[in-house]
Amino acid sequence: MEKRKYPRMGIGNLSVDVSDGVGFFPGAVSDVSRIGIGMSDLPKRLDGDVKRMTIVVSVPGEHFKMNVRPRWSTKDGVRKSVGVEIMSAPYGWTEFVMNFEPVFHDDVWGEVRL
């Protein structure tokens, strides 16, 4: 059963650099929400069992540095995917993600975002 508070959305042109405290690795962002990020195409040697990671999500013209906590990881050959919960992010991140959230039409309040 889906327990997400905010929907995950695929947004193109996002890359990520991840530090597990030992190394620094490039990857791709598979989906995002206000409070979580799915990352893919990461090297298998990235330690997905650490308590904390630092990531930098990059879009053309902007970079968002965040502290995150790994929630799950899967391996596929020499690559890995990791889902993280955002512990601290710049204010601009929430604003950036909200621009991609679906708008729901409500008769009482007008257009309402999640």
Buried (B, 14 or more C-beta within 10 A) or exposed (E): EEEEEBBBEEBEEBBBBBBBEEEEBEBEBBBBBBBBBBBBBBEEEBBBEEEEBBBBBBBEEEEBBBEBEBEEBEEEEEBBBBBBEBEEBEEEBBEBBEEEBEEEEEEEEEEEEE
